[in-house]
Amino acid sequence: MNFQKLADDYGTPLYIYNFDYMKERFLELKDAFRARKSLICYAIKANSNLSVIKNFADLGSGCDCVSIGEVRRAFKAGVPKYKIIFSGVGKRDDEIKEALQKDILLINLESEAELKRVEEVAKELDLKARISIRVNPNIDPKTHPYISTGLHENKFGVDIDTAKRMYILAKNSPNLDPVGIHFHIGSQLTELNPIKEASEVVANLVRELKVIDIDIKFFDIGGGLGIVYDDEVTIKPYDYVQAILETISGLDVTIMCEPGRFLTANAGYFLTKVLYEKVNGDKRFVIVDGAMNDLLRPSLYNAYHKVEVLNDNKEFSKANIVGPVCESGDFFAKDIEVPKTSHDDLVVIHSAGAYGFTMASNYNTRGRVAEVAIEDGKDRLIRKRESFEDLIALEKEFLEK
Ligand code: LLP
């Protein structure tokens, strides 16, 4: 990839996504499911740029959404309504109403109280809401605690007994149609066993439900497939699918999954430029023009992202790579060996295609950066850089005259 040319043409900081890589990952996963009816619903929270969503939609992907804003994005990008699902622990009435009116595939319920709300809204609209229930199988996914979701101590889903009660309520309601079941135990998973265990627990529940005449059609295994940021040994899509298939033998269901990171993380680069170097005592800092507001993962999770300085300098020493934001937590890497840098040297931060731009903010009145797609060897802008005018657009009318 010609980072220098991209920096010259679009400026820095900049997000760059390799659309061909994203397609390869999607097709690899789809192929692993080939023995079964399956639907991949890309989790657009990972990277919700409309062009990214369209890139997957064109390959037949559906979307997993967690707000009505994401549902609207999915529609805008051309995802058919029967491939859109809506999850999340706290959906508002207006979100439920719009999702039902839009007739999406299903709403994924995360509590008994929410079931009542959805039933109420569906009744007002005089329709039958297709629902699934997110089961919390109480299994430790062995990942970072902030992105672990399948334990009872986490806020997500409902325990097995509650789920059963909810399915029975739904079956007996004229306004609810229980068609799916769902679990998602965490993100950046690198061990297969917890996923398999969770799938077993949930598949057994499907079997129990069948006995009482509740016929589950969609078996949604969530997202979470881990990727290589550093030297992780990750789960192969084929092994992942085989492990799940073993747990659902005899069940006539469409398997759904909701990958986000797996499809986009390693397609993305965050490109930033060196502003200055400085030494405080014996600590060396390389200050770049990107910051924690652009890519939050290192600051929030202490996450590792490979950082590469693009120059030929042979003089290496340890440095912290930091941004201009007024927080000590504003860093991309700490104590890594990097060459001596000069003003305008480029720095590439790898694996930035998932939870990068979507977690960006305007902190310090920094406009969110531009996004560029690379496809078939050509680059194109897919989101403009935010200007100062964009940042104040919703406030300036309130200034006192
Ligand atoms: N499905 C559900 C219900 C989810 O909660 C998530 C992610 C996914 C699918 C997609 O998971 P993935 O395949 O991307 O692992 N900001 C964090 C990740 C938060 C994940 C939240 N849920 C990070 O930067 O690591």
Boltz pocket constraint, residues with backbone or C-beta under 6 A from the ligand:
constraints:
  - pocket:
      binder: B
      contacts: [[A, 43], [A, 46], [A, 64], [A, 87], [A, 146], [A, 147], [A, 184], [A, 186], [A, 187], [A, 188], [A, 222], [A, 223], [A, 224], [A, 225], [A, 258], [A, 259], [A, 260], [A, 261], [A, 262], [A, 297], [A, 354], [A, 355]]
      max_distance: 6.0
